[in-house]
Structure formats: structure tokens, C-alpha cells
Amino acid sequence: MVVGVLSDQQRYMGFKLTDLLAPARPGLAGGSPPLEGPVEYVNVRLQDEHVLLCVKSGLYLVREPAARRWRR
């Protein structure tokens, strides 16, 4: 599953995983905490005029199947 993330700082400084973990800081350099939002996509041109739609900005949430978790 892919979830989009909205952040005040994303447009200027990019977005890092640590932005999800750290609490929002008030003040000039701070801002509101990250929120769930739309996934950003970008078209990437391939050979022979093909275009591939790729995730530009998003958080992938991955879960290991329960059957595999308990076999270790």
C-alpha cells in the first residue's frame, strides 16, 4: 500500500522518514505535523516512446504475511 504524505517543508527541503517520527516544532523553522495526502506521481520516458508512471513521493507500507512471520 502506498500513502501520500503532506508536509509544510516538503516543497522546500524534501521529506524524510524522520519527519514522521519527530513531533512538530512551533516557530519559524517548524510547522504543522505531516498529514496523509495524495501520492505524487511522475511520468518517466522509456525507450521507444513508452512512458512509465512512477511514484515520486509516497510512503510504502509493507507487511510480511502472517504465515512467514511464525516460521523463523
N, C-alpha and C positions, 0 to 999 in steps of 0.2 A: 504494500500500500504506500502511496506517495502522498504527502501532505505538504501544502504550501505554508510558508511562514512569512508573516508581515512584521517588519521591524523599522523603526524610525531611522536607524543607522544603515540599513541595508543598501540604500541608494548611494550613499557616500563612501562607506568603509567596507561594504560587504557584510556577509552574515556568517558567523561561526557557531559551531555546536556549543561552545561555552556561553554564548548569548542566551541559550535556553536554560542554562543551569544557574547563572548569576542573577540575583534579584535586580530589578530596575533601580537605577540611581537617579535621584532628583538633581536638578541643576542644569547648567548649560551643556555639559557633555553627556548628561543622562537622557532619559526619555521614557517612553512607555515600554512595558514589557512586550516581548514578541507575542504575536497572536496567530492563530490559524487563519490561513487565507488561501488564495488560489495558487496552484503550481504554475511556475513560469516555464514556458517552452520556447525553443528556438529551432528554426529550420536549418539543417546542415546540408549543404550541397555535396553530393557524391559524384562519382564518375557517371558518364552517360546521361546527364541531366536528371538523375534521380535525386530526390530530396528526402531526408530522414528527419522526423520530428524527435527532438531530444529534450530532456529535462534540463533547463538552465538553472533553476533554483527550486529546490524541494527537499524535504526530509523523508528518506525511505525508512519505513517502519517494517522490520523483518522479525518474524517469529519462527523458531525452529519447531517442526512438527512434534507433537507430544510423544509419538512412538519412538522418535530418535532420541529424545531427551533422557529417557529412562534406560537406554541400552548401554550406557557408558560404564 
